[in-house]
Amino acid sequence: MAANGSQNQDAPNQGGLYKHVKMSVRSANILVGVLLAALVIVIVFVAINNGFKVSFDTDGASRVDAVEAMYGDLLIEPETPVKEGYVFCGWYRDIDCTVEWDFATDKVEGDLTLYAGWDEKNE
């Protein structure tokens, strides 16, 4: 920089830390894309091979233990929980018990909590 505060345009470009790097921007973009794709593949592979946790929320009824399942697995229906004064009416994907889990067709795609549905007993 010159004494008057203006930048000196005649100063040689020293190149800094990367002065010896010989790579085009296009090549760098391709390299970054390949590395990101490889990272995604590794993350998916690890997640699939470690399996997923399926928990059962019984809403205060008898306990049902969580199970481990692999991606695409069908679940085996657990023992029916027991809750005094209520009749069990199935396992559901949502806490409001509006979307029922079908053990014959629904497959595990990630960590999951299934919720017990209950109807009050009419005695």
C-alpha positions as CSV (number, residue, x, y, z in Angstrom):
1,M,0.0,0.0,0.0
2,A,1.3,3.4,-0.9
3,A,1.9,6.1,1.8
4,N,-1.2,8.1,0.6
5,G,-3.5,5.1,1.4
6,S,-4.0,3.9,-2.2
7,Q,-3.1,0.4,-3.2
8,N,0.1,-0.2,-5.1
9,Q,-0.9,-2.1,-8.3
10,D,2.8,-2.7,-9.2
11,A,3.4,-5.1,-6.3
12,P,4.1,-8.7,-7.4
13,N,1.5,-11.4,-6.6
14,Q,3.2,-13.6,-4.1
15,G,0.5,-16.4,-4.5
16,G,0.2,-17.0,-0.8
17,L,-0.3,-20.4,0.6
18,Y,-1.8,-21.9,-2.6
19,K,0.8,-20.6,-5.1
20,H,1.9,-24.2,-6.1
21,V,-1.7,-25.6,-6.5
22,K,-2.4,-26.4,-10.2
23,M,-6.1,-27.2,-10.3
24,S,-8.9,-25.6,-12.3
25,V,-12.1,-24.4,-10.6
26,R,-14.1,-27.1,-12.6
27,S,-11.8,-29.8,-11.4
28,A,-12.2,-28.6,-7.8
29,N,-16.0,-28.6,-8.2
30,I,-15.9,-32.2,-9.5
31,L,-13.7,-33.3,-6.6
32,V,-16.0,-31.7,-4.0
33,G,-19.0,-33.3,-5.6
34,V,-17.4,-36.7,-5.6
35,L,-16.3,-36.4,-2.0
36,L,-19.8,-35.3,-0.9
37,A,-21.4,-38.2,-2.7
38,A,-19.0,-40.6,-1.1
39,L,-19.8,-39.1,2.3
40,V,-23.6,-39.6,1.8
41,I,-23.0,-43.2,0.7
42,V,-21.0,-43.9,3.8
43,I,-23.6,-42.3,6.1
44,V,-26.4,-44.3,4.5
45,F,-24.4,-47.5,4.6
46,V,-23.6,-47.1,8.3
47,A,-27.2,-46.3,9.1
48,I,-28.6,-49.3,7.2
49,N,-26.1,-51.7,8.6
50,N,-26.5,-50.6,12.2
51,G,-30.2,-51.0,12.0
52,F,-32.9,-48.8,13.5
53,K,-34.6,-48.7,16.9
54,V,-38.4,-49.4,17.0
55,S,-39.9,-48.2,20.3
56,F,-43.4,-49.0,21.6
57,D,-45.3,-46.3,23.5
58,T,-48.0,-48.0,25.5
59,D,-49.5,-44.9,27.1
60,G,-49.1,-46.1,30.7
61,A,-50.0,-49.8,30.0
62,S,-47.7,-52.8,30.5
63,R,-44.2,-52.3,29.0
64,V,-43.3,-53.5,25.5
65,D,-39.5,-53.6,24.9
66,A,-38.0,-51.8,21.9
67,V,-36.6,-53.9,19.1
68,E,-33.8,-53.4,16.5
69,A,-34.7,-53.7,12.9
70,M,-33.0,-53.3,9.6
71,Y,-34.1,-51.0,6.7
72,G,-37.0,-52.6,4.9
73,D,-37.8,-55.2,7.6
74,L,-41.3,-56.2,8.5
75,L,-41.9,-56.1,12.2
76,I,-43.2,-59.0,14.3
77,E,-46.2,-57.8,16.3
78,P,-45.3,-57.6,20.0
79,E,-47.4,-59.0,22.8
80,T,-50.5,-57.1,23.3
81,P,-50.1,-54.6,26.2
82,V,-52.6,-54.5,29.1
83,K,-54.1,-51.4,30.5
84,E,-56.8,-51.6,33.2
85,G,-60.2,-50.3,32.1
86,Y,-59.2,-50.2,28.4
87,V,-59.3,-52.5,25.3
88,F,-56.2,-52.4,23.1
89,C,-57.1,-51.5,19.5
90,G,-53.7,-51.6,17.7
91,W,-50.4,-49.9,17.1
92,Y,-50.3,-46.6,15.3
93,R,-47.7,-44.4,13.6
94,D,-48.8,-41.2,15.3
95,I,-49.5,-40.2,18.9
96,D,-53.1,-39.4,18.0
97,C,-53.6,-43.0,16.8
98,T,-55.0,-42.0,13.4
99,V,-52.6,-44.0,11.1
100,E,-52.5,-47.7,12.0
101,W,-49.3,-49.7,11.5
102,D,-49.9,-52.8,9.4
103,F,-47.4,-55.5,10.5
104,A,-48.0,-57.4,7.3
105,T,-47.0,-54.7,4.9
106,D,-45.4,-51.7,6.6
107,K,-41.6,-51.7,6.5
108,V,-39.0,-50.0,8.8
109,E,-37.4,-47.0,7.1
110,G,-35.7,-45.4,10.1
111,D,-36.0,-45.0,13.9
112,L,-39.6,-45.4,14.8
113,T,-42.0,-45.1,17.7
114,L,-45.3,-46.9,17.5
115,Y,-48.2,-45.8,19.8
116,A,-50.7,-48.1,21.4
117,G,-54.3,-47.2,20.7
118,W,-57.0,-47.7,23.4
119,D,-60.7,-47.7,23.8
120,E,-62.4,-47.4,27.2
121,K,-64.2,-50.6,28.3
122,N,-67.9,-50.4,28.5
123,E,-68.9,-52.5,31.6
